[in-house]
Amino acid sequence: MPFESLSAQTLGDIYIGLLGLAVLLYAILDGYDLGVGVLLPPREEKFRDDMIASIGPYWDANETWLVLAVGLLLFAFPQAHSQVLQTLYIPATFMLLGLILRGVSFDFRAKVAQVKKRRWDLSFKYGSLLTCLAQGYMLGIYVTGLRTDLWAQCFALLAALGVTAAYVFIGSCWLILKAENQLQEKAFYWARRGLIALAVGIIAVSIANLTLHDTVRALWLSQPWGYFLMAIPIASFTLLILCGIALKRLPEAGGKWEWLPFTIAIMVFVLSFSALGISYYPFVIPGKLTIMAALSDGNSLRFLLVGTAVVVPLILAYTFMVYRIFAGKSEKLSYY
């Protein structure tokens, strides 16, 4: 086998890297369509139709990365998978309910009588909101090391609001890229509000995060890693300031540079995720379970790596192809 010479440490780093990649791509790709779902206006049907059309070709495929992340966690780190789901089975259930509600609503809204369409649009909206809040809450509890005390619960609620704000922001930036006319003007308004909420959320979560683990606080205050890590939030806020300036000037730019807010949002997501990953390496459950302690059998991982080396590039290629085919402004969805 081509990977039989890989050590357990190398396998652990490869799989935790693949897991991180899957989670990051899911947060970006499904994050924007969840944000669009949360933003659906209850009283403006034309906006709702155009907003759902903007994510129609992509949203189902975006969830592939969540499936891949859960699969990697199960096969590569079964002990971590067991502990995570054992602690988070209730919010995970709510997340799945939200995803199911989104899927059902997406199809039913186009097939029911016109007078019932709004009901399913709102179901899509609240399914999206439920999913966002559940994912943020799960992230908060995970970052605490699966604690369930009062402070951990408060941090998880803060993370739930922060993740929802982040998804709304990147969702509104996506609409700037894909929408036109009045909906695009509305998207600029949502993006400006979402940027403020995201900035406040990043500050609050970052400060709270330093109180959770002594090792993380020591790393951020150490040299030279502290300088590198501190540069990440500085870069993030520099990008957000740049985005704020762009959001004020782009409406008069005649359609130019519409891609900039979404690109900046992606960069902020990548920077935030990088800070999280560096802070908690080599733990697969922060402060509780290391990569090596949770790692599955080496022979099994080497065998699975062959399939992973095929599947992951295929998913990436398919994702690139879909976004290439449906590039440009969104068009009205057709159902057959």
PLY file of the C-alpha trace (Angstrom):
ply
format ascii 1.0
element vertex 336
property float x
property float y
property float z
element edge 335
property int vertex1
property int vertex2
end_header
0.00 0.00 0.00
1.30 3.50 -0.79
0.81 4.79 2.77
2.13 1.84 4.80
5.32 3.67 5.80
3.41 6.53 7.48
3.84 6.75 11.25
0.94 7.08 13.68
1.88 10.71 14.38
1.84 11.53 10.68
-1.49 9.75 10.21
-2.94 11.71 13.11
-1.80 15.01 11.62
-3.16 14.06 8.18
-6.58 13.10 9.50
-6.91 16.06 11.84
-5.95 18.26 8.87
-8.57 16.63 6.67
-11.15 16.98 9.45
-10.27 20.65 9.86
-10.52 21.21 6.10
-13.96 19.57 5.96
-15.26 21.64 8.88
-13.84 24.88 7.45
-15.32 24.30 3.99
-18.65 23.36 5.54
-18.66 26.53 7.67
-17.97 28.69 4.60
-20.14 26.96 2.01
-23.12 25.86 4.07
-22.62 28.88 6.30
-23.57 31.36 3.58
-26.68 29.43 2.53
-27.75 29.06 6.16
-27.26 32.81 6.50
-29.40 33.44 3.42
-32.09 31.22 4.95
-32.05 33.18 8.22
-32.36 36.45 6.28
-35.52 35.45 4.37
-37.98 38.36 4.85
-41.42 37.15 6.00
-43.42 39.71 3.98
-41.59 40.02 0.66
-42.21 36.98 -1.53
-40.18 38.25 -4.50
-37.13 38.65 -2.27
-37.65 35.16 -0.85
-37.86 33.62 -4.33
-34.69 35.38 -5.48
-32.80 34.55 -2.28
-33.62 30.86 -2.47
-32.74 30.88 -6.17
-29.30 32.25 -5.25
-28.50 29.14 -3.19
-30.61 26.60 -5.10
-27.85 24.96 -7.17
-25.43 24.75 -4.23
-27.03 24.30 -0.82
-27.60 20.54 -0.88
-24.06 19.79 -2.10
-22.57 22.13 0.53
-23.75 19.75 3.25
-21.48 17.03 1.81
-18.66 18.54 3.84
-20.59 18.01 7.07
-21.09 14.34 6.20
-17.37 14.01 5.41
-16.39 15.70 8.69
-18.59 13.38 10.78
-17.27 10.35 8.87
-13.64 11.35 9.41
-14.28 11.92 13.11
-15.93 8.49 13.42
-13.28 6.49 11.55
-10.11 8.35 12.57
-11.00 9.40 16.12
-13.77 7.03 17.33
-13.22 7.82 21.01
-13.61 11.55 20.35
-16.67 10.86 18.18
-18.27 8.93 21.02
-17.59 11.61 23.63
-18.71 14.48 21.39
-22.03 12.90 20.43
-22.65 11.61 23.95
-22.35 15.16 25.29
-23.98 16.96 22.36
-26.70 14.56 21.26
-29.50 16.99 22.15
-28.17 20.01 20.19
-27.06 17.61 17.42
-30.66 16.37 17.23
-31.92 19.95 16.95
-29.37 20.61 14.22
-30.55 17.59 12.26
-34.17 18.67 12.72
-33.27 22.08 11.33
-31.50 20.55 8.33
-34.44 18.22 7.67
-36.88 21.12 7.92
-34.79 23.08 5.42
-34.75 20.19 2.95
-38.46 19.54 3.19
-39.34 23.23 2.96
-37.12 23.79 -0.07
-39.05 21.20 -2.08
-42.53 21.81 -0.69
-42.47 25.59 -1.22
-42.44 25.04 -4.99
-45.12 22.34 -5.05
-47.84 23.44 -2.65
-50.68 25.85 -3.37
-49.58 29.48 -3.64
-51.41 30.43 -0.43
-49.29 27.91 1.52
-45.96 28.88 0.01
-45.17 31.50 2.66
-45.63 28.86 5.37
-42.87 26.72 3.86
-40.65 29.75 3.26
-40.87 30.54 6.96
-40.17 26.89 7.75
-36.99 27.19 5.68
-36.08 30.38 7.53
-36.61 28.97 11.03
-35.02 25.65 10.10
-31.94 27.64 9.06
-32.00 29.63 12.29
-32.34 26.48 14.39
-29.39 24.91 12.56
-27.21 28.00 13.06
-27.94 28.24 16.77
-27.43 24.51 17.31
-24.10 24.52 15.49
-22.89 27.55 17.43
-23.94 26.00 20.72
-22.17 22.73 19.83
-19.02 24.64 18.91
-19.10 26.49 22.23
-19.44 23.31 24.29
-16.77 21.60 22.19
-14.29 24.45 22.72
-14.78 24.24 26.50
-13.69 20.59 26.37
-17.28 19.27 26.53
-17.92 20.90 29.87
-21.53 21.34 30.99
-21.19 23.77 33.92
-22.87 27.20 34.01
-19.90 29.07 32.56
-19.64 26.58 29.69
-23.36 26.96 29.00
-23.05 30.76 28.91
-20.07 30.52 26.57
-21.99 28.10 24.34
-24.93 30.51 24.12
-22.51 33.32 23.21
-20.98 31.07 20.54
-24.46 30.26 19.21
-25.17 33.94 18.66
-21.67 34.52 17.26
-21.91 31.70 14.70
-25.37 32.88 13.64
-24.03 36.42 13.16
-21.11 35.06 11.12
-23.43 33.03 8.89
-25.77 35.99 8.39
-22.81 38.18 7.44
-21.35 35.77 4.89
-24.89 35.06 3.60
-25.54 38.74 2.97
-22.14 39.04 1.22
-23.16 36.11 -0.99
-26.37 37.93 -1.91
-24.36 41.02 -2.88
-22.49 38.80 -5.31
-25.52 36.95 -6.71
-28.45 39.38 -6.48
-29.43 42.53 -8.35
-31.43 45.73 -7.90
-33.52 46.04 -4.72
-32.45 42.72 -3.24
-28.80 43.65 -3.66
-29.45 46.98 -1.95
-31.09 45.10 0.91
-28.09 42.74 1.03
-25.73 45.69 1.47
-27.86 46.84 4.42
-27.84 43.36 5.97
-24.08 43.02 5.45
-23.35 46.32 7.21
-25.44 45.24 10.21
-24.01 41.74 10.15
-20.44 43.05 10.07
-20.99 44.94 13.32
-22.54 41.90 15.00
-19.70 39.68 13.75
-17.02 42.06 15.04
-18.63 42.23 18.48
-19.00 38.44 18.50
-15.33 37.87 17.61
-14.19 40.18 20.42
-16.50 38.59 23.00
-15.68 35.00 22.05
-11.93 35.70 21.88
-11.85 37.24 25.36
-14.00 34.47 26.83
-11.91 31.82 25.10
-8.75 32.91 26.94
-10.42 32.10 30.26
-11.28 28.49 29.34
-7.90 26.76 29.13
-4.62 27.68 30.83
-2.61 26.16 27.96
-4.38 28.35 25.40
-3.84 31.48 27.47
-0.17 30.59 27.96
0.26 30.01 24.22
-1.29 33.35 23.30
0.90 35.15 25.84
4.12 33.30 24.92
6.85 34.29 22.50
7.09 34.02 19.51
3.73 32.21 19.06
1.91 34.98 20.87
2.97 37.55 18.27
1.82 35.29 15.45
-1.52 34.52 17.08
-2.18 38.15 17.96
-1.61 39.03 14.32
-4.62 36.89 13.36
-7.33 38.98 15.11
-5.54 42.15 14.00
-5.65 40.95 10.39
-9.30 39.92 10.81
-10.35 43.34 12.07
-8.32 45.06 9.35
-10.26 43.02 6.80
-13.56 43.84 8.48
-12.74 47.56 8.39
-11.86 47.22 4.71
-15.14 45.39 4.17
-17.06 48.12 5.99
-15.54 50.74 3.67
-16.35 48.59 0.64
-19.96 48.09 1.74
-20.42 51.88 1.82
-18.82 52.57 -1.55
-19.76 49.56 -3.69
-23.47 50.51 -4.17
-22.23 53.47 -6.29
-19.55 51.43 -8.09
-21.79 50.35 -10.96
-21.54 46.61 -10.32
-17.75 46.51 -9.93
-15.95 44.67 -7.13
-19.14 42.90 -5.98
-17.03 39.84 -5.18
-14.95 41.71 -2.59
-17.24 41.43 0.50
-17.71 37.68 0.04
-13.97 37.19 -0.48
-13.22 39.16 2.69
-15.80 37.10 4.60
-14.07 33.89 3.47
-10.69 35.26 4.58
-12.07 36.17 8.02
-13.51 32.66 8.37
-10.15 31.12 7.43
-8.24 33.34 9.86
-10.66 32.66 12.73
-10.55 28.92 12.10
-6.74 29.00 11.89
-6.53 30.71 15.28
-8.82 28.06 16.75
-6.83 25.19 15.22
-3.44 26.51 16.33
-4.70 27.26 19.83
-5.94 23.72 20.49
-3.43 21.56 18.61
-2.62 18.70 19.45
-6.03 18.16 21.09
-8.94 16.67 19.19
-11.16 17.60 22.16
-9.72 20.81 23.66
-7.93 20.24 26.95
-9.30 16.72 27.27
-8.27 14.26 24.55
-5.20 14.48 22.32
-4.97 13.38 18.70
-2.71 10.43 19.52
-4.89 9.26 22.42
-8.02 9.29 20.22
-6.42 7.93 17.04
-7.82 4.74 15.53
-5.75 1.70 14.48
-2.89 2.63 12.16
-3.47 -0.16 9.63
-7.14 0.80 9.26
-6.23 4.46 8.82
-3.65 3.65 6.15
-6.26 1.64 4.26
-8.89 4.36 4.58
-6.40 6.98 3.45
-6.37 5.38 -0.01
-10.11 6.00 -0.35
-9.83 9.44 1.22
-7.12 10.41 -1.29
-9.65 9.67 -4.03
-12.87 10.96 -2.46
-11.69 14.35 -1.17
-10.24 15.54 -4.53
-13.42 14.35 -6.26
-15.60 16.36 -3.88
-13.36 19.40 -4.37
-13.51 18.98 -8.16
-17.29 18.59 -8.09
-17.65 21.66 -5.86
-15.45 23.71 -8.19
-17.41 22.50 -11.22
-20.79 23.42 -9.70
-19.65 26.92 -8.77
-18.09 27.36 -12.19
-21.23 26.25 -14.03
-23.58 28.46 -12.00
-21.27 31.48 -11.81
-22.78 34.92 -12.28
-26.09 36.33 -11.13
-28.71 33.86 -9.94
-31.66 32.97 -12.13
-35.18 31.84 -11.35
-35.29 28.22 -10.21
-37.14 25.72 -12.40
-38.76 22.55 -11.02
-39.58 19.56 -13.19
0 1
1 2
2 3
3 4
4 5
5 6
6 7
7 8
8 9
9 10
10 11
11 12
12 13
13 14
14 15
15 16
16 17
17 18
18 19
19 20
20 21
21 22
22 23
23 24
24 25
25 26
26 27
27 28
28 29
29 30
30 31
31 32
32 33
33 34
34 35
35 36
36 37
37 38
38 39
39 40
40 41
41 42
42 43
43 44
44 45
45 46
46 47
47 48
48 49
49 50
50 51
51 52
52 53
53 54
54 55
55 56
56 57
57 58
58 59
59 60
60 61
61 62
62 63
63 64
64 65
65 66
66 67
67 68
68 69
69 70
70 71
71 72
72 73
73 74
74 75
75 76
76 77
77 78
78 79
79 80
80 81
81 82
82 83
83 84
84 85
85 86
86 87
87 88
88 89
89 90
90 91
91 92
92 93
93 94
94 95
95 96
96 97
97 98
98 99
99 100
100 101
101 102
102 103
103 104
104 105
105 106
106 107
107 108
108 109
109 110
110 111
111 112
112 113
113 114
114 115
115 116
116 117
117 118
118 119
119 120
120 121
121 122
122 123
123 124
124 125
125 126
126 127
127 128
128 129
129 130
130 131
131 132
132 133
133 134
134 135
135 136
136 137
137 138
138 139
139 140
140 141
141 142
142 143
143 144
144 145
145 146
146 147
147 148
148 149
149 150
150 151
151 152
152 153
153 154
154 155
155 156
156 157
157 158
158 159
159 160
160 161
161 162
162 163
163 164
164 165
165 166
166 167
167 168
168 169
169 170
170 171
171 172
172 173
173 174
174 175
175 176
176 177
177 178
178 179
179 180
180 181
181 182
182 183
183 184
184 185
185 186
186 187
187 188
188 189
189 190
190 191
191 192
192 193
193 194
194 195
195 196
196 197
197 198
198 199
199 200
200 201
201 202
202 203
203 204
204 205
205 206
206 207
207 208
208 209
209 210
210 211
211 212
212 213
213 214
214 215
215 216
216 217
217 218
218 219
219 220
220 221
221 222
222 223
223 224
224 225
225 226
226 227
227 228
228 229
229 230
230 231
231 232
232 233
233 234
234 235
235 236
236 237
237 238
238 239
239 240
240 241
241 242
242 243
243 244
244 245
245 246
246 247
247 248
248 249
249 250
250 251
251 252
252 253
253 254
254 255
255 256
256 257
257 258
258 259
259 260
260 261
261 262
262 263
263 264
264 265
265 266
266 267
267 268
268 269
269 270
270 271
271 272
272 273
273 274
274 275
275 276
276 277
277 278
278 279
279 280
280 281
281 282
282 283
283 284
284 285
285 286
286 287
287 288
288 289
289 290
290 291
291 292
292 293
293 294
294 295
295 296
296 297
297 298
298 299
299 300
300 301
301 302
302 303
303 304
304 305
305 306
306 307
307 308
308 309
309 310
310 311
311 312
312 313
313 314
314 315
315 316
316 317
317 318
318 319
319 320
320 321
321 322
322 323
323 324
324 325
325 326
326 327
327 328
328 329
329 330
330 331
331 332
332 333
333 334
334 335
